[in-house]
Structure formats: structure tokens, C-alpha cells
Amino acid sequence: MGGIHPKENKFSAGKKIIVAELPKQVVIPLSHYIGTPSEAVVKKGDLVKAGQLIGKANGFISANVHASVSGKVSKVDVQLDATGYRRPAVFIDVEGDEWLEGIDCCSELIRECTLSTEEIKKRIQDAGIVGLGGATFPAHVKLSPPPGKKADCLIINAVECESYLTNDHALMLEKGEEIMVGIGITMKVLDVKKAYIGIENNKPDAIDHLGKLAKNYPGVEIVPLKVRYPQGGEKQLIDAIIRRQVPSGRIPIEVGAVVQNVGTIFAIYEAVQKNKPMVERVITVTGKSAPNPGNYWVRVGTMLAEVAEVSGGVPADTGKIVGGGPMMGRSFMTLDIPTAKGSAGILYIKREEALRKPIKNCIRCTKCVTVCPMGLEPFLLMNQSERNMWPEMEANRTMDCIECGSCSYTCPSNRPLLDYIRFGKTTVGGIIRNRVTVKK
Amino acid sequence: MPRLYSFFCPFLINIKMNIIVIALITLGVIAAVSAVILFFVAKKFHVFEDPRIDEVEEALPAANCGGCGFPGCRGFANACVSADSLEKLNCPVGGNETMKKVADILGKVAVETAPTVAVVRCGGTCDHRPRTSDYDGVKHCFIAHNLYSGESGCSYGCLGLGDCEVSCEFDAIHINPVSKLPEVDEEKCTSCGACVKACPKLLIELRKKGPKSRRIYVSCRNEERGPIAKKNCEVSCIACGKCEKVCPHEAITISNNLAFIHDDKCKLCRKCVEVCPTNAIVELNFPPRKVKMEEPLTPKVELVS
């Protein structure tokens, strides 16, 4: 239901992924977007090899952190991240490119996987794999359904519904075989017989390529989808492909589906078949004014300023630089922050287009209600948020909001709907959490 | 309808029945019957309220600000009447005067509390704390706070978007457009606590007003290490410890790289203000210090033969 179709602007589509040069220093964040930060297991002066564990997961919803380069640890200190706060990180001065023993660095395809389900899950957990769809949720948690719940199908999210971003597209074209093997491994872990790969039909080359490969993998079906934002949202994708709706407040496993991003699947292949932890990813550098829109393999911890340099530098008329897509990406306050596992793109927006327009009154046109993919009433939620009406917001299911931004995009009065709804979500979320603690 | 009336009032048969008269009589009857029913219902379902609640409510300032912790002045009056003692009950707007009146009405003892006032614990003006980014979103502190740390390098500092100003019902706090920090009008501040709750960075504190409205406090909430704090704001607390050492009344404690002056122990001697290397400690409403006049230097005269 709902959704919008912003201009796709996929300037970097079909471009071969360029391997970015190794930087002189990397700063690897120990904290993640979701969950508890990891604990450093190295200290100043330690020599590390690429792929070596430098941060241990702290708790169930946390992930291991590995060195993405070889070199010497110069310090374990705080580093500014995209939110403007300084958080613990490991600083490594790069020396050479030596990988830890046991990691297979060659690019030969390995099809067979003889490991048991438990061994595969352990490798995924040890490799620190987090979802590369944007939320960076630890993969081993998603692949371990709670007792009593079983998945009956795996859904691969290759939709890439955000405008401008093309990293998943490029990955599918270049690493199609590896992705297929990865899907097979994930199906084994979940014990499912069917997998669907959802791809929007603005990527016909990827649909063809994977379609041909899927013939050798029984149970894997390519599902071409109409282009619509936010079809890449988990719940939206499940509805689009297998026509099941996840009930309000619940997670996909309740309807028997597990969704994984195609980039995460590739990382699972590397972790299980090559013993390689998650230390690099594809980043799209793009924008109407970008000198060389393209996709780059970047090691985690590389400063974003360096990635921008590699791709031709920041254009002069840039008003905002957004991390990710234009809908859900967060504007950067500086490029002196490191690439995290979840960084998907650097988007340059021209000054004229970047500034917000003046806010006008709500005219009750209900365009926002029509586009909301979760069936909410954004104009009402913003109204209630302005008046601090928290119980009413909870009753109107504000916690179901996936923060896609379709409402703010469509509003003819330029009302900042999502900002106020997010404010409501934070406050109501806090109230709900306090309720649970008191009950105990 | 006319038939009904003609049954009861035969003399009306001959007069042409005017619709207006019918309407008037009908409504009049309904009104009279309803009035009688309501009278009896009101008597039967009357809620007994202690008449003292009304008296106490009269004595309160009628600001309905919630500063006492109860829903409005009536809620507070209710609490006062039903409580055993007035110990934990205090109206910050009315102060000790009002509590004395309430105590007299109820025959209880009013507990004197020291008056408090709101204090903004951030000194990061545009001069002291350079801005490193330009926030273009909704001008609302909580929304900006939800998005990122703020326009400067100090993630604890005031965002300057005025949630505190909007929350104040007494017009007592305003954002200074030059310094972009909130300023409290002591005469108007009733210490109700609305601004304390409104600030997402927890910068505002209710502190003792002090004798002659004098108070001393650390105007910083930065918990990062000294060098990092100082780099982002000239007047930040760097937790050097000088204030803690010099305080003769043990009123200052340092934890999480931040000094805090406890107002129950502070005797306003101002020694900490003198030693603070970054001027993070602020003294309010004190007379200017006497500057020691230096002896004029006698110039050395060279003897010329």
C-alpha cells in the first residue's frame, strides 16, 4: 500500500566497482547503530593483520569488529561519528595489506558448503556480519528465530529503492554466483526450501543475470517488482512478494519470512566459504553534481573525506552531503568521520535543492495518508506530536512508522511530518520501555 | 397536536391554533419537567467535597502550572487537604507566603523551603563555542537533538532553538539572539520546572536562589575529557580540580570529567570562581570585586655625572 516514486537518478548504475586505494590510517568504530558497543581487545602499539578481531561483541545484539587493514594500532580513543557524538574507535596506521592466516583472499568461487547449521551460524557471528540494508542488525540474531517460530521462506532484498544508490545493483552484476551460493547457505541455516530475490525492474540487467544463474539453484526464484519507494522496507517487501502482511508491532518471522539484503548475503558467502569477516563494502558516490558517480570497494574505517577524494572531490556548489539515499540518509556535518559497516553512499546535493522550503498549514489533503506504506495518518501524528499527546500517538500506532519519509516528500505544504513523528517515536518508545521495567 | 390541546383546554378550540403558541407551550412543558428531574438527580448524586478544598484553592496563585507535581491548583488543594502533614507539599509559584496561608486554613504546620530559581548550566555563546555546522531542520530543540549532537563541537551544549522559552508559562526565560543561550528573568521565574523538563540536554537546574539572589554554579555539563571539551568551547569545565581543592566547605565534587557545586553546602565565598582557569564557574548578582590599587612604581633614575 502507499509509496511514492521519486526520480531514480541512478547515475552510477552499471558502473564497474572500483577498488579504492588503501588509506594511510583507518579509524574503526567500536559502536554500532543498533545494540551495545563492542569491547576493544587490542591496545596501543599492537600489530594487527587484516581480518583480525579487534572488538568483541558485547551482549546478544552486538557484533564483532575486525581490522580492515594490516598495521599498527596507534590508539583506542573516541572518534566523531555521523551523529556528532564521539564514540570509542580503534585507530590503525596502515602498513601493507597482510591478511590473517586462515582467510582465503583469492576470488575463486567455492560452491560446496559442508558445514553444519550450527557451524555456519557461528562463522556468521564470529565474522561480525550485520545487515547491510541500513539498519545494521546483527545477522546471526535474525537467522536464529525465537523458539516456536520457524521461517518457511527466505527473501533477498535486492530492491535498492532509494534514488541514486547503486551499490547492491553493482554487487549483483559482479558477484552473482557468490550471491547464489550465499543464498544456498542461508537457506540451509534457516532450513527453508524456497528463496525469493526481489529486484525492481529498473535493473533489467541484474534480473537477467541472476535469472540465468538461478536456473542452477532449485528453490530460488527471481521476482521482478514495479519501481516504488519504499518497497525495500522489510514489511513492504514481504507483502509485495508473498502477499503476507506483518501485523502491527510484530516482526517478519511471525509470518514465516526472513529478509536479508543482498549485500549481507554476499558477506555471508565470504564469511562461510572464505573465512573472511565483514571489513569492506561497496559505497556509491553520486549526485547531480558529482564529478565521477560510481561504486567503490571501501575498507571499513576509511575516512569519508578520502573516499570523496578518490572519486574526484566534493563539488563546489554542494549544499548538503547525505550519507545514504536522499530519503532516509542523514546529512553529514563533516566528512572527517569513518566509513562504518552501514555506510551505503555519499550523495552530493546542490545548494539550491538542499535547503528546506517554508512550512505552511496543513490543508487536510490526506496525500500523506495515501502514501504511507504502513497505513498510518502522518498529519494526525504530527498534530499530536506538536501537542505532546503521547498516549494518543501510541494508540495511533506511531511505533509502526518505518521513517521512510514518503509523507514529508509528498506534503504540498512542506510540513516536516517525519521530524515530528520521529520525536513522537522517541518519546513513546521511552515511555513503553519504562513501562516494561516497572512491570518487572 | 391540536387535538391534544383541545382535549385539555377546550376554550382554545375556537381560536385559530397558532403554531408558535403550540411550540412555546411544548418547549415550556419540556423545560419545566427537565428542571424538576434534574433538581432531584442533582440532589441524589451530589458529590460531597470537603469545603476546605475550595478555601485552599482560593489561597493558591491559580497559575495551574503543575510545578507542585499535581494536576493544577485544584489537584494541589486536594492533596493538601487529604495529606497528614504539609512537609512534602510546596507551591513554588506562591512560595512560603502561600504555604503559610494554606497551613492556617487547614490548621497544619507549613514547612519553610528555600526559594529556588532556574539556572541554565551552559556558557557556550557563539563567541566561546564556534559553530561547525548549519542546522536547517525544524527549529525545535527536541527534534534537533533527535537528529544529531548540535551545531557546535560540544555535544552537551545548548541548541538555542527555544524549547525552554516556549514551555515557560510565566514569560521568564528567553533566548538571547546574540549569544543564542537562554536567559532567566529572576523576578518572573516561579521555579515550576517546566523548562527543566523541556530541555533535551538537561541543562537547566533548579538551584537555591541564595541570599540577595546570589548564587554560584558551574556553567557547563560537558562530560568529555578536558582537552576535548576545551577544544570545542573556551569556557568549558576541564575537570582540572582546582575548584575542588580550594573550596573550604567541601561543596564541590568532580565526577565524569565535570565539576558540580552543591548548593546546600556552598557558602558563596567565591574562591572557586577566582581559580577556575576557563571561567566555567559563574557568580550571579555579586558586587564587583575590589581591585587592589598597585603602588606607583618609582622610576629608576640614572645618575648622570
Interface residues (C-beta under 8 A of the other chain):
Chain A: V78 A82 T83 G84 Y85 R86 K320 R330 M333 T334 A354 L355 R356 P416 D419 Y420 R422 F423 T426
Chain B: T132 S133 D136 G137 V138 H140 F142 I143 N146 L147 Y148 S149 G150 S155 E224 I228
